Amino acid sequence: MYDLAVFWEWLAFAVRWVHVITAMAWIGSSFYFIALDLGLRKSDDLPEGAHGEEWQVHGGGFYHIRKYLVAPAAMPEHLTWFKWESYSTWLSGAALLMVVYWAGAELFLIDPNVAELAAWQGILISAGSLTVGWIVYDFLCKSKLGEHPTVLMLLLFCLLVVMAWGYTQVFTGRAALLHLGAFTATIMTANVFLIIMPNQRIVVADLQAGRTPDAKYGKIAKLRSTHNNYLTLPVIFLMLSNHYPLAFATEYNWIIASLVFLMGVTIRHYFNSLHANKGNPTWTWIVTTIIFIVIMWLSTAPLRQDPIEQAEARPLTGVELVFAQAVGFDDVESIVMGRCSMCHAREPFWDGILWAPRGVYLDTRADIARAARQIYIQAGVTQAMPPANVSYMSEEERALIVEWYRGVTEEQPLILAHSH
C-alpha cells in the first residue's frame, strides 16, 4: 500500500506537466491574437467587411492575414477554432487542484490557526467559491455596466481584492493565492466556453443560413476577450506563488495579490500600446517597478501573531495523531529536527534562508506528523531533501523515515486517503 504515495506523487507531476503545456498553448495563442488584432493595417484592396490585414513572416514562409469585424460574406470551407487550449488548461488545473490541495487538504489547504475547518468543508468552500465568482462576474458584465468597460474593470478589480482577502481568512496563505489564481482562471475559461464560443457559433449559423450576423455578438466577445488579456499575467504569478513563501506566507499576502493585478494591467497596457502603434508608454515600466518594490516591502511585514506560539499551542489532531503515535516517530522527529528544521522553521537559522522553503514548517511534532508523506517522499524514497545533503542525512536515517511511514500506512491503509 505504501506505493500509493509514490504513485500519487507521479500523478501530481503528470497532471502539472499537462497543465503547464496546455497553459503555454492557451497563453501563447492569446498573446498572439491580441498582438495580431492590435497590429492590423488598413489597405485599399481589402474585401467588403474586412477590418484590416497584416503580413507576417515565420519559419521561412509568408502569411497574409485578414480580419472581419463581424464575418465574411460566405462561410469558409476550413475554419480553425481556438478553444481547446483554454478548456484543457482549466480541466488540467482543476485536476491539479484536486490532487494537491483537496487530497492534501490537511497539509496544503487548511490551517487550524486561520480557520477550524474539516477537510470536506475546505473542499466545499474551494469549489463553491470558483462557481460563485463566475456567477457574480457574469452578472456584472451582462448588466448595464457592460456599456462602461472602464467602470466594469474597476468593479472586477474590487471583486478580486475582496476574494484575495476572503481566501486568506479560510485557507493557508499558499492555498489562498493559488485559489485566487484558480478563481480568475475560471472566469477566463468560462468567458471562452459560455460567452465567446457560443457567440461565434451564432455568427457561423447565421452565415450558413444566409443571414447577416448581428455585430453585437462580436462586441460582447471582444469585452470578455479584453478582460482575459489583462488577467493572464496575474494568473501566472499566482500559480507560481506557491513556490515562494515571500509571496504567500506574509500578513499582507492578499494585498500583494491585489497589487499583482495592477502590475498585469500596466504590463499589458505597454505591449498593447506598442502592438497598436500608439506610442511607447515607458511610464508603465516605472509604475510596474514601483508596485513591485511595494510588494517586496510588504513581503517582509511581521505576522499578526507569533507563529511559534501558534504552533506550540495547537494540539495534534486526526492523521497527525496517528503518525505521531506510531512506532519510530521519536527517531524520525530527532532526524527531522537535526537535519531539516534549521531551514523549515518559523525562524530559520540557516544562513541565507529567511523563510521556510515553500512555507513548510518542520519544527514541532505536529508539523512533522502533518507533513508525513512529504518527508517520506522528499527524504525517504528520494534524496531531494536536504538539498545536496547539506546537513548530512545518512542512509540509515532515511531508512528509518521509510520504515516509520510504511509502518503506519501498511497497518492503517485508510490513512493514505487522508495523508496526500
HURABEL-V680130 format. One record per helix or strand of 3 or more residues. SS is the DSSP state (helix for helix, strand for strand). FROM is the first residue (numbers start at 1). TO is the last residue. Records with the same first field share a line. If there is no record, write none. Layout:
SS: FROM-TO + FROM-TO
This chain:
helix: 3-38 + 84-102 + 105-109 + 119-142 + 144-147 + 149-168 + 173-208 + 216-243 + 245-248 + 253-275 + 283-298 + 307-313 + 318-325 + 329-339 + 357-359 + 365-370 + 372-381 + 387-389 + 395-411 + 413-417
strand: 50-58 + 61-68
